[in-house]
Amino acid sequence: MALTCAGAQRTVRCAVKALAPAGTFEGYASVFGVVDGFDDVVAPGAFAASLARRGVGGIKMLWQHDAGEPIGQWEEIVEDGRGLYVRGRLLIELRRAAEAHALIKAGVIDGLSIGYTAGNAETDPASGVRTLTEVDLWEISLVTFQACPGARIAAVKAAPPQSIREFERFLREAGGYSHSAAKAIAAGGFKALERRPDDLAPLVASLRRAARILTTTE
């Protein structure tokens, strides 16, 4: 997390867990209620005004907080019950993005970091912890280190299942179904969906989102 305040930049970084072959990924760039390495904690709703003002297109995906190194684009940035959920795509046609893609796959780079300016905040005089109730988010970067507990890539966006066996595995892993339930659903459903491929991708997306919500509320 990069914080620019009174001309000084401070950085707390959050881990990347995985990346899809096409360079798309999703996860959390910030988690509410977690004290970071600089004794700051982000409160629920802190990003709301900024996101409403800038929109997802106004938040840049950068490499190591370098404004001269945009490497992709964010497709979704929303607050939910856990924190700041993000979904984005590296533009691997770009040299730096292709390098980042290779480094992440190799496990060399594993960090996410948000860049913002602090708005409203309250500091607890006893603990020294500052609670940020409003921040102006302007970029989310891929970075080298992690220091933000719980904020990480949680899943990858992959191509829709291409076979009934892949669909069964997807139902078990992303949908949380048992082996027998996944097999029964796939047996009847995949053949129908195979004839309507335009409906398969939305189903996969909705199951991934449902799994993410369930995980968040556990």
VOMIMAR-219870 format. One line per 3 residues: their letters; for each residue x, y, z of C-alpha. Coordinates in steps of 0.2 Angstrom, whole numbers, plus 2048, in hexadecimal, padded with zeros to 3 digits. Layout:
BEGIN
a) X:Y:Z ~ ...
// end
This chain:
BEGIN
mal) 800:800:800 ~ 808:810:7FB ~ 803:81F:805
tca) 807:831:7FF ~ 804:83E:80C ~ 80C:84F:80F
gaq) 819:84B:801 ~ 81F:83B:809 ~ 81C:82A:801
rtv) 81A:81A:80C ~ 817:809:805 ~ 80E:7F9:80C
rca) 80E:7EB:800 ~ 801:7DD:7FE ~ 804:7CC:7F6
vka) 800:7C5:7E5 ~ 7FC:7B2:7E6 ~ 7F9:7AD:7D4
lap) 7F7:7B2:7C3 ~ 7EE:7AB:7B4 ~ 7F7:7A8:7A3
agt) 7EE:7B6:79B ~ 7F4:7C2:7A8 ~ 7E3:7C5:7B1
feg) 7E1:7C3:7C4 ~ 7D6:7C8:7D2 ~ 7D8:7CB:7E5
yas) 7D9:7D8:7F2 ~ 7E4:7E7:7F2 ~ 7DF:7ED:803
vfg) 7D6:7E4:812 ~ 7CC:7EE:81E ~ 7D0:7EE:831
vvd) 7E2:7E8:82F ~ 7F0:7F2:836 ~ 7FE:7F4:82A
gfd) 810:7F7:82D ~ 80E:809:830 ~ 800:808:83D
dvv) 7F3:80D:830 ~ 7E3:803:82E ~ 7D6:806:820
apg) 7C4:807:825 ~ 7B5:800:81B ~ 7AF:80D:80F
afa) 7BF:816:80E ~ 7C1:814:7FB ~ 7AF:818:7F7
asl) 7B0:82A:7F3 ~ 7C0:828:7E9 ~ 7B9:81A:7DF
arr) 7A9:823:7DB ~ 7B3:832:7D5 ~ 7C0:82A:7CB
gvg) 7B8:819:7C5 ~ 7C2:80A:7C2 ~ 7C9:812:7B2
gik) 7D1:820:7BD ~ 7DB:813:7C7 ~ 7EB:80F:7BF
mlw) 7F5:7FE:7BF ~ 807:802:7C1 ~ 818:7F9:7C3
qhd) 820:7FD:7D3 ~ 817:80E:7D5 ~ 81F:815:7C6
age) 813:820:7BC ~ 81D:81D:7AD ~ 81A:80B:7AE
pig) 808:807:7AB ~ 807:7F4:7A9 ~ 7F4:7F0:7A8
qwe) 7E3:7F5:7AC ~ 7D7:7F2:7BA ~ 7C6:7EB:7B5
eiv) 7BD:7EB:7C6 ~ 7C1:7F4:7D6 ~ 7B4:7F3:7E4
edg) 7B2:7F3:7F6 ~ 7AA:7E4:7FE ~ 7A9:7DD:810
rgl) 7BB:7D9:810 ~ 7C4:7E7:808 ~ 7C9:7EE:7F7
yvr) 7C6:7E0:7EA ~ 7CF:7E2:7D9 ~ 7CE:7D9:7C9
grl) 7DA:7DE:7BB ~ 7E5:7D9:7AC ~ 7F7:7DB:7A8
lie) 7F9:7E1:796 ~ 807:7D4:792 ~ 80A:7DC:781
lrr) 814:7E9:78A ~ 826:7E4:78F ~ 825:7E9:7A1
aae) 814:7E0:7A3 ~ 81B:7D0:79B ~ 82A:7D1:7A7
aha) 81E:7D3:7B6 ~ 814:7C5:7B0 ~ 823:7BA:7AF
lik) 829:7BF:7C0 ~ 818:7BC:7C8 ~ 817:7AB:7C1
agv) 829:7A7:7C7 ~ 824:7AD:7D9 ~ 831:7BB:7D8
idg) 824:7C9:7D9 ~ 815:7C7:7E4 ~ 80F:7D8:7EA
lsi) 801:7E4:7E8 ~ 802:7F5:7EE ~ 7F5:803:7EE
gyt) 7FA:815:7EC ~ 7EF:823:7F3 ~ 7EE:833:7FD
agn) 7E6:833:80E ~ 7D6:83D:811 ~ 7CD:83B:821
aet) 7D6:832:82F ~ 7D5:82F:842 ~ 7E4:82A:84D
dpa) 7E2:821:85D ~ 7ED:82A:86A ~ 7F0:81A:874
sgv) 7F5:80E:866 ~ 7FB:81A:859 ~ 7F1:811:84C
rtl) 7E9:81D:83F ~ 7D9:818:837 ~ 7D6:81E:826
tev) 7C4:821:822 ~ 7C6:829:811 ~ 7D4:827:805
dlw) 7D7:82D:7F3 ~ 7DC:81E:7E9 ~ 7E6:822:7D9
eis) 7F0:812:7D5 ~ 7F3:800:7D9 ~ 804:7F9:7D5
lvt) 80D:7E8:7D4 ~ 81B:7E9:7E0 ~ 829:7DE:7E7
fqa) 825:7DC:7F9 ~ 816:7D8:805 ~ 811:7E0:815
cpg) 7FE:7E1:815 ~ 7F7:7D1:81D ~ 7E8:7CA:814
ari) 7E9:7D5:805 ~ 7EE:7CA:7F6 ~ 7E8:7C2:7E6
aav) 7DB:7B5:7EA ~ 7D7:7AD:7D9 ~ 7DB:7AE:7C7
kaa) 7D0:7B0:7B8 ~ 7D3:7A2:7AC ~ 7CA:79D:79C
ppq) 7B9:794:79E ~ 7BA:781:7A0 ~ 7BC:779:78F
sir) 7B7:767:794 ~ 7AB:75F:7A0 ~ 7B9:759:7AB
efe) 7C0:76B:7AC ~ 7AE:771:7B1 ~ 7AD:764:7BF
rfl) 7BE:76A:7C6 ~ 7B9:77C:7C5 ~ 7A8:778:7CE
rea) 7B2:770:7DC ~ 7C0:77D:7DD ~ 7B7:78D:7DA
ggy) 7A5:789:7DE ~ 7A9:77E:7ED ~ 79E:76F:7E8
shs) 7A2:75E:7ED ~ 7A9:751:7E1 ~ 799:749:7DF
aak) 78F:759:7DD ~ 79B:760:7D1 ~ 79A:750:7C6
aia) 787:750:7C6 ~ 786:763:7C2 ~ 793:761:7B4
agg) 78B:752:7AD ~ 77A:75B:7A9 ~ 780:76D:7A8
fka) 790:76D:79E ~ 788:765:78E ~ 77B:772:78E
ler) 787:780:791 ~ 793:779:784 ~ 785:77D:777
rpd) 784:78F:77E ~ 796:794:780 ~ 791:7A6:783
dla) 789:7A1:793 ~ 798:797:79A ~ 7A3:7A6:79E
plv) 796:7AF:7A8 ~ 792:7A0:7B2 ~ 7A4:79E:7B6
asl) 7A6:7B0:7BB ~ 797:7AF:7C6 ~ 79D:79F:7CF
rra) 7AE:7A7:7D2 ~ 7A5:7B7:7DA ~ 79A:7AC:7E5
ari) 7A9:7A2:7EB ~ 7B2:7B3:7EF ~ 7A3:7BA:7F8
ltt) 7A1:7A9:802 ~ 7B4:7AA:807 ~ 7B3:7BC:80C
te) 7A4:7B9:818 ~ 7AB:7A9:820
// end
